[in-house]
Amino acid sequence: MSILKNKLYEKIQGWRPRTTKLLKEHGSVKIGDVTIAQAIGGIRGVKCLTTDISYLDPFEGIRFRGYTIPETLEKLPKVPGFEMPLVEGFYYLLLTGDIPTDEDVKAVAEEFNKRKIVPQYVFDVLKAMPEDAHPMTMFSAAILTLQKESEFVKAYNAGMGKMDYWDPTYEDALNLLAKLPQIAAFIYRYKYKGGDIIDPDPNLDMGGNFAHMMGIDKPYDDVARMYFILHSDHESGNVSAHTGHLVASALSDIYYSISAMLNGLAGPLHGLANQEVLRWIQGVRDKMGGEIPTEEQMKKFVWDTLNSGQVIPGYGHAVLRKTDPRYQAQREFCLKHLPDDNLFKYVDILYKVVPDILVEQGKAKNPWPNVDAQSGVIQWYYGLKEYDFYTVLFGIGRALGITANIIWDRALGYPIERPKSLTTTMLEDIAAKSE
């Protein structure tokens, strides 16, 4: 170990007990309007952000512009003969708060269609990246490469009033969103399908065109629509949403902001959860020899898992206190389209036994499944078996919500974010005075 690294290690070893003591003995001590535990613990639960795009209700789940997920999926216009709403209509709802008419959806689709051409230089950059580059690295880099196209930067440099910032931001948002499906599908086909690229179809909606470019048959177009909508927004405080808000608050344009958003989403504590849950379910199946267990057999497995100190991934949520409606929407899709799928049967049995066990164990604040307990299984069933790509799908959906948020942040003139930090010594002094 180098001299510098060894010295740093000694400092860390000496510092950790101070933080542990603050949390354990003085976590409830107030610093202004927050506690020491909140200051050290990721500002969990601190109400200091504003968004009207979505709200996470502990008992109803996400409300998009006031509509629950079941209401959103029911009320929005759909492609005739399909179950899931058009993404174009959903974006209209996010921006305006109104349920669109068919004509409104058609107008948004036309807007996207005229903006969807991806410049060749973006594909050139992707092709120049290492073969083993992660799909999220490629996706983030592609978006950053487009930054030279920013209408906001051009307008800002030319001089404009603060209350007009939303206008070129809106243009950037639609220009980027229109291109995301083709960029993502290109990454997938280039990286995993030997470069066999499928050109976009201008006659298809966003979800249908994405499925087409991915080369996956129906009803994967409905899977795409559902996936993008369910993953679009989750209030302002999660890492990807907050990162998008934060970077944009510095008047960084949409391209910088959404690229940064994706970098936050790529973390294993955030956007990677669905693939980790899928791996775990596949591991459960392997341990059981691929045979579908009875509920009693699954109960024993779950108890053995918990008693060994492990957790059941995909269960629990920081805010929700019921089954995640995003999970429920996907469950209903699975019950209709893949009820006999081997992996879904495992998911189904887990859903039937895990919550009661977690309640009996008494440690989980929320014993119900979240969105990640279901989503990876659907992708796997339709042939998308490359785990690393799942977060790219998440990113397309999340960009819908965050661009809508950023447009409104600019429209309302929200300032740059700048919370205040304190040193550990300051916290110790405050804790000492409280005694």
DRENPALO-638966 format. One line per 5 residues: number of its first residue (from 1); their letters; for each residue z, y, x of N, C-alpha, C. Coordinates in steps of 0.02 Angstrom, whole numbers. Atoms other than C-alpha are relative to their C-alpha. Layout:
NUM	A	Z/Y/X/Z/Y/X/Z/Y/X; ...
***
This chain:
1	MSILK	0/-60/42/0/0/0/0/63/45; 4/-61/-40/-46/172/68/65/39/-5; -60/-41/-1/89/299/112/7/40/-65; -1/-40/61/42/409/-35/15/-43/-62; -10/42/58/34/266/-160/71/-28/-1
6	NKLYE	-68/26/-4/200/195/-99/51/53/-21; -44/-55/19/283/364/-116/-2/12/-76; 8/-9/72/212/383/-292/36/-55/-38; -34/56/32/277/210/-339/76/11/-2; -71/-14/-3/452/259/-283/20/53/-51
11	KIQGW	-13/-54/48/444/418/-387/-2/-26/-72; 7/27/67/385/323/-541/60/-43/-18; -57/44/12/524/194/-525/63/40/-14; -58/-42/11/652/333/-517/-4/41/-64; 10/-43/58/577/432/-661/5/-37/-66
16	RPRTT	3/37/63/556/296/-792/67/-3/-37; -64/2/36/743/279/-831/17/65/-35; -14/-64/31/750/464/-871/-35/4/-69; 37/0/63/615/447/-1005/30/-49/-49; -31/51/43/693/287/-1072/65/26/-31
21	KLLKE	-64/-26/24/863/372/-1087/-11/54/-52; 14/-53/49/790/523/-1177/-20/-30/-67; 22/30/62/706/412/-1305/56/-38/-35; -52/44/29/852/293/-1329/60/39/-24; -63/-34/15/998/415/-1329/-9/68/-33
26	HGSVK	9/-69/25/921/582/-1379/-65/9/-38; 64/-5/34/762/541/-1474/0/44/-61; -2/-39/62/820/629/-1632/17/74/11; -15/-70/-14/865/792/-1544/-61/43/-12; 56/-45/19/759/936/-1608/-19/46/57
31	IGDVT	28/-51/-44/645/1042/-1498/-40/45/-46; 35/-38/52/598/1178/-1619/-2/-41/-64; 7/37/63/530/1085/-1770/-16/-74/10; 15/70/-13/496/919/-1684/57/-30/41; -53/34/-37/606/789/-1599/-24/-19/70
36	IAQAI	17/24/-67/612/729/-1420/-42/-63/-5; 38/62/9/548/560/-1481/-73/15/-18; 69/-18/19/395/644/-1558/-37/31/60; 32/-32/-58/362/747/-1401/-21/-51/52; 16/51/-50/367/594/-1289/-45/-54/-31
41	GGIRG	32/57/33/298/470/-1417/-66/13/-33; 68/-9/26/122/534/-1446/-3/45/-62; -5/-46/57/171/670/-1574/-12/-34/-66; 9/39/60/173/534/-1706/32/33/-60; -26/-26/63/191/603/-1881/10/75/-2
46	VKCLT	-8/-73/1/194/787/-1830/-56/31/-41; 50/-29/45/105/885/-1967/-22/68/27; 23/-62/-32/5/1013/-1870/-76/5/4; 73/-2/2/-179/980/-1909/-22/11/-72; 27/-13/66/-289/1030/-2055/-70/-29/-7
51	TDISY	67/22/17/-438/942/-2132/-4/-12/-75; 11/12/71/-509/935/-2307/-51/-56/-11; 52/52/5/-635/797/-2270/30/-65/-25; -31/62/22/-516/650/-2289/76/6/7; -73/1/-3/-332/614/-2317/22/-73/-5
56	LDPFE	-24/68/0/-238/454/-2280/65/-5/-39; -58/9/42/-120/414/-2422/32/-68/15; -32/64/-18/11/281/-2380/-11/-56/-50; 6/51/52/-16/192/-2545/-69/-6/-31; 68/3/27/-197/230/-2589/-53/-8/54
61	GIRFR	49/3/-54/-278/227/-2418/-37/66/7; 39/-61/-12/-411/351/-2367/-28/27/-65; 37/-36/52/-470/478/-2492/-52/44/33; 54/-42/-25/-638/552/-2449/-11/56/-51; 7/-58/44/-640/727/-2524/35/-12/-67
66	GYTIP	-39/12/60/-509/669/-2648/-15/-65/-35; 18/63/32/-596/507/-2697/25/-59/41; -20/61/-34/-519/339/-2656/-62/-39/21; 57/40/-22/-628/210/-2571/-34/-35/-59; 34/30/57/-659/113/-2733/-39/51/-41
71	ETLEK	35/-53/37/-705/277/-2820/-62/22/37; 57/-21/-41/-818/328/-2676/-58/-51/-5; 52/51/2/-911/162/-2676/-30/-7/-69; 25/6/69/-928/166/-2865/-44/59/-20; 31/-60/27/-982/346/-2893/-63/22/37
76	LPKVP	57/-25/-39/-1107/377/-2753/-64/-37/-17; 64/33/14/-1293/342/-2782/-16/-56/49; 17/59/-40/-1361/177/-2718/-75/-12/-2; 68/25/3/-1528/101/-2675/-3/-48/-59; 4/45/57/-1584/14/-2835/2/-74/21
81	GFEMP	-6/71/-15/-1531/-168/-2831/50/-16/55; -47/11/-54/-1402/-144/-2692/71/22/-21; -69/-11/19/-1212/-134/-2695/31/62/31; -34/-53/-37/-1168/-3/-2565/-37/67/-6; 31/-66/7/-1197/185/-2578/-44/18/60
86	LVEGF	42/-28/-53/-1327/277/-2477/43/44/46; -38/-40/-48/-1253/352/-2318/-17/74/-8; 21/-69/9/-1353/509/-2351/40/34/-55; -39/-28/55/-1263/536/-2516/73/8/19; -69/-4/-23/-1096/501/-2434/10/61/44
91	YYLLL	-6/-59/-43/-1128/636/-2304/-1/64/-41; 0/-57/47/-1169/757/-2445/70/10/-28; -69/-4/26/-997/716/-2518/47/27/53; -45/-23/-53/-909/742/-2351/-7/75/12; 11/-71/-14/-989/912/-2326/19/45/-58
96	TGDIP	-8/-46/57/-978/982/-2502/59/-16/-45; -52/20/46/-843/885/-2592/-25/-20/-68; 30/16/65/-964/851/-2735/-36/-68/3; 41/60/6/-1040/687/-2793/-73/21/-8; 70/-23/4/-1227/708/-2762/-39/-34/-56
101	TDEDV	49/30/45/-1366/679/-2884/-51/-38/41; 53/35/-36/-1514/569/-2840/-44/49/38; 42/-51/-33/-1611/727/-2799/35/27/62; -37/-23/-58/-1473/786/-2683/-6/-50/57; 5/52/-51/-1477/620/-2591/-70/-1/31
106	KAVAE	69/-1/-24/-1665/628/-2578/-10/58/49; 7/-58/-43/-1653/801/-2501/33/-11/68; -33/15/-63/-1527/744/-2370/-41/-51/40; 40/50/-34/-1634/592/-2330/-61/32/33; 58/-35/-29/-1784/706/-2303/21/41/61
111	EFNKR	-26/-37/-57/-1678/815/-2188/8/-47/60; -9/49/-54/-1629/663/-2085/-67/-24/27; 63/30/-19/-1805/595/-2084/-41/45/46; 39/-45/-42/-1883/750/-2009/33/15/67; -37/-14/-61/-1750/756/-1873/12/-63/43
116	KIVPQ	-21/63/-30/-1742/572/-1822/-37/-20/64; 37/19/-60/-1867/570/-1678/43/11/62; -40/-3/-61/-1774/531/-1518/-46/15/59; 42/-16/-57/-1847/614/-1362/-4/-58/50; 10/55/-46/-1918/493/-1234/49/2/59
121	YVFDV	-44/-5/-58/-1805/561/-1097/67/-35/-13; -63/36/16/-1654/485/-1189/-8/-74/16; 12/70/-15/-1730/312/-1178/-8/-11/75; 7/6/-73/-1775/343/-996/68/-1/35; -68/-1/-28/-1593/384/-957/34/-67/-12
126	LKAMP	-31/65/16/-1534/226/-1046/-29/-56/43; 32/52/-41/-1659/119/-951/20/6/74; -19/-11/-70/-1600/195/-786/72/-21/14; -71/18/-10/-1419/141/-815/5/-72/24; -9/69/-24/-1350/-18/-734/-5/-50/-58
131	EDAHP	9/51/51/-1390/-178/-828/66/-20/-33; -65/20/28/-1205/-214/-852/39/59/-28; -35/-57/30/-1164/-41/-920/24/-19/-70; -27/14/66/-1054/-51/-1074/-40/38/-53; 38/-34/53/-1143/-10/-1239/29/68/-19
136	MTMFS	-30/-64/17/-1017/128/-1274/-13/53/54; 18/-46/-54/-1051/205/-1104/-71/26/-11; 70/-18/12/-1236/203/-1145/-6/47/-60; 4/-40/61/-1209/274/-1319/26/71/13; -28/-65/-17/-1098/416/-1256/-46/39/45
141	AAILT	45/-34/-47/-1218/455/-1114/-64/24/-35; 60/-19/36/-1368/458/-1231/12/64/-40; -17/-60/40/-1282/585/-1344/8/60/45; -10/-55/-47/-1231/691/-1195/-67/24/28; 67/-18/-25/-1411/686/-1133/-36/46/-48
146	LQKES	33/-42/51/-1466/766/-1297/28/71/-2; -34/-65/5/-1352/916/-1266/-47/59/12; 47/-54/-14/-1498/1019/-1200/-36/24/-64; 34/-18/62/-1564/1021/-1379/44/43/-45; -49/-32/45/-1410/1111/-1449/-24/67/-27
151	EFVKA	16/-63/33/-1453/1246/-1575/59/48/4; -59/-43/-5/-1275/1310/-1566/1/37/66; 0/-32/-66/-1288/1344/-1379/-51/56/2; 53/-52/0/-1451/1439/-1404/22/61/-40; -20/-55/43/-1380/1544/-1546/60/37/31
156	YNAGM	-58/-31/-30/-1215/1575/-1457/-20/44/59; 23/-39/-58/-1302/1632/-1298/-39/61/-20; 39/-58/24/-1413/1747/-1399/45/52/-33; -47/-45/32/-1260/1824/-1481/0/-7/-76; -6/5/73/-1197/1793/-1657/72/9/-20
161	GKMDY	-67/-10/24/-1046/1828/-1764/38/-65/-8; -42/60/3/-901/1706/-1767/-7/-37/-66; 4/32/65/-919/1673/-1952/-67/-36/-11; 65/34/5/-1098/1613/-1922/-3/-62/44; 0/58/-45/-1047/1478/-1797/-17/-65/-36
166	WDPTY	11/63/36/-1056/1345/-1932/-74/-16/-8; 71/10/16/-1243/1371/-1960/-36/-41/53; 33/42/-51/-1314/1309/-1793/38/-65/13; -39/62/-6/-1171/1182/-1788/-24/-51/-51; 29/43/52/-1238/1111/-1951/-67/-29/23
171	EDALN	65/23/-24/-1412/1101/-1874/9/-53/55; -13/50/-52/-1344/1010/-1721/25/-65/-30; -29/60/30/-1246/890/-1831/-54/-43/-32; 52/39/33/-1395/838/-1936/-51/-26/50; 47/23/-51/-1509/829/-1784/27/-61/36
176	LLAKL	-29/57/-35/-1387/711/-1698/8/-60/-45; -11/56/45/-1340/604/-1848/-65/-37/-16; 64/31/16/-1522/573/-1888/-24/-47/55; 24/38/-58/-1549/502/-1713/46/-58/19; -48/51/-22/-1393/395/-1695/-20/-71/-15
181	PQIAA	19/69/13/-1458/239/-1784/-52/-27/49; 52/24/-45/-1613/228/-1674/27/-8/71; -30/6/-67/-1514/262/-1514/42/-63/5; -44/59/-1/-1387/128/-1558/-41/-64/-2; 41/60/5/-1518/1/-1610/-39/-12/64
186	FIYRY	36/7/-64/-1617/36/-1451/46/-31/52; -47/28/-48/-1462/2/-1346/10/-75/-12; -11/71/17/-1433/-162/-1438/-60/-43/20; 60/41/-14/-1612/-225/-1426/-17/0/75; 16/-5/-71/-1635/-164/-1247/48/-43/41
191	KYKGG	-51/34/-40/-1472/-240/-1185/4/-74/-16; -14/68/21/-1460/-400/-1286/-61/-40/-24; 59/34/27/-1635/-441/-1349/-61/7/45; 54/0/-49/-1737/-428/-1190/-45/60/-5; 41/-60/4/-1799/-253/-1226/-52/-1/-55
196	DIIDP	46/4/56/-1891/-306/-1384/19/52/-53; -19/-58/41/-1880/-136/-1470/-38/0/-66; 31/-5/65/-1914/-115/-1656/-2/73/-20; 7/-70/18/-1982/54/-1709/31/15/-68; -29/-18/65/-1899/149/-1852/-51/0/-56
201	DPNLD	43/-2/59/-1969/142/-2028/18/63/-39; -15/-64/33/-1981/318/-2104/12/-6/-75; -8/9/73/-1978/246/-2280/68/-27/-20; -64/30/14/-1803/174/-2265/57/50/7; -60/-40/-7/-1632/253/-2288/35/-16/65
206	MGGNF	-33/8/-65/-1511/266/-2142/24/-72/11; -25/68/-8/-1426/98/-2173/-56/-51/4; 56/46/-1/-1588/8/-2212/-40/4/64; 39/-9/-61/-1677/82/-2062/38/-29/60; -39/28/-55/-1534/34/-1946/-5/-76/1
211	AHMMG	6/73/3/-1537/-147/-2006/-70/-22/22; 69/16/-20/-1726/-147/-1985/-8/4/76; 8/-9/-72/-1717/-81/-1806/43/-50/39; -41/52/-31/-1578/-206/-1766/-33/-68/-4; 34/65/8/-1691/-346/-1826/41/-50/-39
216	IDKPY	-43/44/40/-1563/-415/-1950/-19/5/-73; 25/2/69/-1617/-468/-2124/52/23/-50; -45/-18/56/-1544/-415/-2292/49/-57/-11; -25/-66/21/-1409/-392/-2347/35/39/56; -33/-37/-54/-1364/-324/-2175/-8/76/-9
221	DDVAR	6/-71/13/-1431/-156/-2233/59/26/-41; -60/-18/38/-1288/-153/-2359/63/-3/44; -56/3/-47/-1168/-207/-2222/3/65/41; 2/-62/-39/-1224/-57/-2119/24/59/-41; -22/-56/43/-1202/63/-2265/76/-3/-9
226	MYFIL	-72/9/11/-1029/-7/-2301/39/17/63; -36/-9/-63/-977/-7/-2118/3/74/20; 2/-71/-19/-1033/173/-2084/45/41/-45; -40/-38/47/-947/238/-2240/75/-13/11; -71/17/-7/-782/145/-2217/30/25/65
231	HSDHE	-26/-20/-65/-766/197/-2035/-12/74/15; 23/-68/-13/-822/377/-2057/55/49/19; -52/-50/-14/-659/473/-2058/68/-29/-18; -67/28/7/-472/443/-2052/50/54/14; -38/-60/-14/-390/613/-2060/-17/28/69
236	SGNVS	14/-34/-64/-380/719/-1902/37/-29/59; -47/14/-54/-244/636/-1801/-15/-60/43; 14/57/-44/-316/472/-1736/-39/24/61; 26/-23/-65/-385/478/-1559/-72/25/-5; 69/-21/2/-571/487/-1597/-9/63/-42
241	AHTGH	6/-59/42/-554/612/-1740/29/61/34; -32/-58/-32/-433/722/-1646/-38/22/62; 39/-19/-59/-537/716/-1488/-61/42/-20; 57/-39/24/-689/776/-1585/20/70/-19; -26/-66/19/-588/918/-1662/18/42/62
246	LVASA	-27/-35/-58/-506/963/-1497/-55/28/44; 54/-23/-44/-664/972/-1392/-41/54/-35; 38/-50/38/-756/1068/-1529/38/65/-6; -39/-62/7/-612/1192/-1540/-11/48/58; 18/-42/-57/-665/1256/-1369/-70/29/-6
251	LSDIY	70/-19/14/-836/1294/-1448/-49/-42/40; 49/48/-26/-912/1146/-1358/-43/-22/-58; 46/16/55/-1064/1095/-1458/11/-71/-25; -6/66/32/-1084/940/-1567/-11/-56/50; 17/54/-46/-1159/838/-1425/58/-14/48
256	YSISA	-60/9/-42/-1012/868/-1307/57/-32/-41; -57/21/40/-889/840/-1449/-5/-72/-22; 8/69/24/-961/678/-1517/-1/-49/58; -3/43/-59/-986/606/-1343/73/-11/20; -71/6/-16/-802/642/-1309/36/-43/-52
261	MLNGL	-28/41/54/-755/568/-1478/-10/-74/13; 15/70/-15/-841/406/-1429/41/-26/58; -40/21/-58/-748/401/-1264/71/-17/-21; -66/17/26/-584/404/-1359/-2/-63/-42; 8/58/43/-647/276/-1483/-3/-65/40
266	AGPLH	11/60/-41/-686/155/-1340/64/-33/25; -63/27/-26/-502/128/-1299/24/-62/-37; -24/61/32/-422/-42/-1333/54/11/-54; -49/-14/52/-286/41/-1439/-32/33/-61; 33/-34/56/-417/117/-1554/-60/-41/-24
271	GLANQ	60/30/28/-596/61/-1582/-14/-72/18; 13/69/-20/-587/-107/-1494/39/-51/-41; -44/46/36/-463/-180/-1617/-38/-54/-39; 36/49/42/-594/-265/-1727/-24/-60/41; 24/56/-40/-666/-368/-1586/58/-42/27
276	EVLRW	-58/38/-23/-493/-416/-1524/27/-44/-56; -21/41/57/-447/-477/-1699/-46/-59/-8; 49/54/7/-608/-578/-1708/11/-54/54; -14/49/-53/-571/-659/-1540/61/-42/-16; -62/35/17/-397/-703/-1601/-12/-52/-54
281	IQGVR	15/46/55/-462/-781/-1762/-40/-60/26; 38/55/-29/-587/-883/-1663/45/-45/42; -48/40/-39/-445/-938/-1550/43/-43/-45; -38/39/49/-344/-993/-1702/-42/-60/-23; 44/53/22/-493/-1094/-1762/-7/-54/53
286	DKMGG	7/49/-54/-513/-1176/-1592/63/-43/6; -63/37/-4/-328/-1224/-1589/6/-51/-56; -4/46/58/-350/-1306/-1759/-61/-46/-4; 57/46/-4/-506/-1399/-1705/-56/16/-48; 53/-20/45/-618/-1301/-1823/10/-22/-72
291	EIPTE	-15/22/69/-540/-1383/-1976/35/56/-39; -31/-51/42/-492/-1269/-2120/71/-22/-16; -69/22/11/-301/-1276/-2127/22/12/-72; -32/-15/64/-197/-1284/-2284/43/62/10; -43/-58/-6/-87/-1136/-2323/65/-18/36
296	EQMKK	-61/21/-34/65/-1235/-2264/-11/-6/75; 15/6/-71/-19/-1273/-2098/-7/69/32; 8/-67/-27/-65/-1090/-2076/67/36/4; -67/-30/-2/112/-1035/-2119/37/-22/62; -33/25/-60/179/-1146/-1981/-28/32/62
301	FVWDT	31/-31/-58/53/-1077/-1858/22/72/8; -19/-71/-3/96/-897/-1903/73/6/23; -69/-3/-21/283/-929/-1887/8/-18/74; -3/19/-71/258/-1016/-1720/-24/57/44; 26/-57/-38/156/-867/-1661/52/56/5
306	LNSGQ	-50/-53/1/288/-741/-1714/62/-19/40; -61/21/-35/433/-843/-1645/-10/-3/76; 14/0/-72/347/-850/-1476/-4/71/28; 1/-70/-23/353/-659/-1469/-67/34/-7; 65/-29/9/171/-630/-1512/-6/32/-69
311	VIPGY	12/-33/64/99/-527/-1655/-60/-31/-34; 60/21/36/-30/-563/-1789/-47/60/-2; 43/-59/-3/-172/-442/-1747/-37/11/-66; 35/-17/61/-256/-350/-1889/47/13/-58; -49/-12/53/-95/-332/-1988/46/57/21
316	GHAVL	-41/-58/-14/6/-172/-2002/-43/62/8; 35/-64/-5/-42/12/-2000/53/54/9; -48/-54/-15/41/171/-1937/21/38/-63; -13/-41/59/30/256/-2107/1/-42/-64; 8/37/63/-27/133/-2242/60/-45/-15
321	RKTDP	-53/45/22/102/37/-2342/-26/-47/-55; 31/48/46/-19/-76/-2437/-61/-28/36; 61/26/-30/-176/-177/-2402/-50/57/7; 49/-53/-14/-303/-61/-2322/-60/-7/-47; 58/5/45/-436/-22/-2454/-66/-14/37
326	RYQAQ	59/16/-40/-565/-33/-2314/-5/-76/10; -2/73/-4/-510/-213/-2289/-21/-31/-66; 13/28/66/-517/-245/-2475/-74/4/-18; 72/-7/15/-695/-178/-2491/-40/-53/38; 36/50/-40/-753/-293/-2351/17/-71/-24
331	REFCL	-19/65/27/-655/-439/-2423/-42/-17/-62; 40/11/61/-744/-420/-2590/-73/-15/18; 68/14/-23/-911/-416/-2498/-4/-72/26; 0/68/-28/-865/-577/-2406/6/-53/-55; -8/48/55/-808/-665/-2564/-66/-10/-38
336	KHLPD	64/6/35/-979/-629/-2638/-55/-29/44; 58/18/-42/-1094/-656/-2488/13/-54/52; -13/53/-50/-1006/-774/-2367/64/-37/-15; -63/33/18/-869/-866/-2463/12/-66/36; -7/66/-32/-903/-1031/-2373/-2/4/76
341	DNLFK	2/-7/-73/-911/-960/-2197/65/-23/30; -59/29/-32/-792/-1051/-2082/50/52/22; -46/-51/-24/-719/-895/-2002/32/39/-57; -28/-37/56/-699/-805/-2167/55/-41/-35; -51/41/31/-600/-952/-2234/67/8/37
346	YVDIL	-61/-13/-38/-475/-924/-2093/29/68/-18; -22/-67/20/-468/-738/-2135/32/-2/-69; -24/5/69/-442/-783/-2318/70/-31/-2; -65/33/0/-298/-901/-2283/53/44/33; -47/-46/-32/-216/-778/-2164/22/55/-49
351	YKVVP	-15/-52/49/-226/-646/-2301/50/-25/-52; -43/29/51/-137/-763/-2420/71/-14/25; -65/21/-24/7/-810/-2305/36/51/45; -32/-43/-50/37/-675/-2173/46/53/-31; -44/-53/25/106/-531/-2280/69/-24/-20
356	DILVE	-65/25/21/245/-635/-2357/43/-20/60; -37/21/-61/293/-704/-2186/26/62/37; -22/-61/-35/299/-530/-2109/57/35/-38; -55/-28/41/408/-470/-2254/64/-39/14; -58/43/-12/524/-618/-2227/28/12/70
361	QGKAK	-23/-12/-69/530/-585/-2040/37/66/4; -37/-63/6/581/-406/-2080/-11/51/54; 11/-47/-55/508/-317/-1929/-57/48/-14; 60/-41/12/343/-248/-1996/12/51/-55; -4/-51/52/343/-82/-2089/-54/-10/-52
366	NPWPN	55/14/46/177/-132/-2165/-26/-70/15; 20/69/-14/142/-319/-2180/-72/-15/-21; 65/12/30/-32/-295/-2253/-57/7/51; 56/-4/-47/-202/-315/-2167/-31/69/2; 37/-62/-7/-295/-165/-2100/-74/-16/7
371	VDAQS	73/8/0/-483/-137/-2085/-24/-49/54; 23/41/-57/-495/-230/-1918/9/-75/-12; -12/71/15/-433/-394/-1994/-61/-34/-29; 57/27/37/-601/-416/-2081/-68/16/32; 67/-27/-15/-741/-314/-2004/-39/-41/51
376	GVIQW	37/37/-51/-784/-418/-1850/-31/-64/-27; 25/63/28/-806/-576/-1953/-68/10/-34; 63/-14/35/-944/-496/-2056/-57/9/51; 52/-10/-51/-1040/-439/-1902/-20/-67/31; 13/65/-31/-1025/-612/-1825/-43/-44/-47
381	YYGLK	36/41/49/-1088/-696/-1984/-74/18/-2; 70/-22/4/-1247/-592/-1984/-35/-1/68; 34/12/-63/-1285/-637/-1805/13/50/55; -16/-49/-51/-1216/-487/-1714/62/-24/36; -55/35/-33/-1110/-585/-1592/19/30/67
386	EYDFY	-16/-34/-63/-1101/-463/-1448/59/47/-13; -61/-38/15/-921/-401/-1458/-4/73/22; -2/-67/-29/-948/-250/-1348/-39/51/-42; 41/-47/40/-1072/-176/-1472/36/23/-63; -33/-17/63/-950/-171/-1618/24/72/-3
391	TVLFG	-26/-68/0/-875/-6/-1565/-55/52/-6; 57/-45/11/-1048/73/-1562/-11/9/-75; 6/-4/73/-1061/31/-1747/53/46/-29; -56/-43/20/-891/111/-1773/-17/73/15; 16/-68/-21/-953/264/-1678/-51/35/-44
396	IGRAL	49/-30/45/-1103/292/-1791/35/25/-62; -36/-20/60/-990/294/-1942/47/58/12; -49/-52/-14/-855/400/-1862/-34/68/11; 36/-63/-11/-985/531/-1813/-13/37/-66; 11/-32/65/-1017/563/-1999/59/45/-17
401	GITAN	-59/-37/18/-839/617/-2030/15/57/48; -20/-50/-49/-812/712/-1868/-48/59/0; 47/-57/3/-972/815/-1879/15/43/-61; -17/-38/60/-924/863/-2057/62/43/13; -60/-38/-16/-752/915/-1994/-15/59/45
406	IIWDR	15/-54/-48/-823/1017/-1850/-37/57/-34; 36/-52/36/-943/1109/-1964/49/44/-39; -49/-38/39/-798/1159/-2077/50/37/45; -43/-36/-47/-687/1202/-1928/-32/66/20; 37/-61/-20/-821/1327/-1874/-6/48/-59
411	ALGYP	9/-42/59/-848/1390/-2052/64/40/-15; -65/-31/15/-662/1430/-2070/30/37/60; -22/-38/-58/-645/1503/-1896/62/-26/33; -60/28/-32/-513/1383/-1831/-1/15/75; -3/-18/-71/-454/1432/-1656/2/-61/46
416	IERPK	-7/53/-50/-447/1331/-1496/70/-30/-5; -65/32/2/-306/1203/-1495/37/10/66; -38/-11/-62/-167/1239/-1373/75/-11/-12; -72/14/7/1/1150/-1399/37/15/65; -43/-17/-57/146/1189/-1282/35/-62/27
421	SLTTT	-35/56/-32/218/1064/-1158/66/23/30; -63/-11/-34/394/1049/-1087/7/-51/56; -13/48/-54/453/966/-927/55/-49/-21; -54/48/13/566/813/-926/69/32/10; -63/-34/-13/704/921/-852/19/45/-58
426	MLEDI	-14/-42/58/688/1043/-997/25/-41/-59; -22/43/54/705/900/-1121/71/-24/13; -68/23/-17/859/837/-1029/50/56/-12; -45/-57/12/935/1011/-1036/13/11/-74; -7/-7/73/902/1023/-1223/45/-55/-28
431	AAKSE	-41/56/22/977/850/-1248/73/10/18; -69/-12/-23/1131/897/-1147/34/53/-43; -29/-53/41/1158/1056/-1248/15/-24/-70; -11/26/68/1145/958/-1410/65/-39/-6; -62/38/0/1297/858/-1359/61/45/2
***
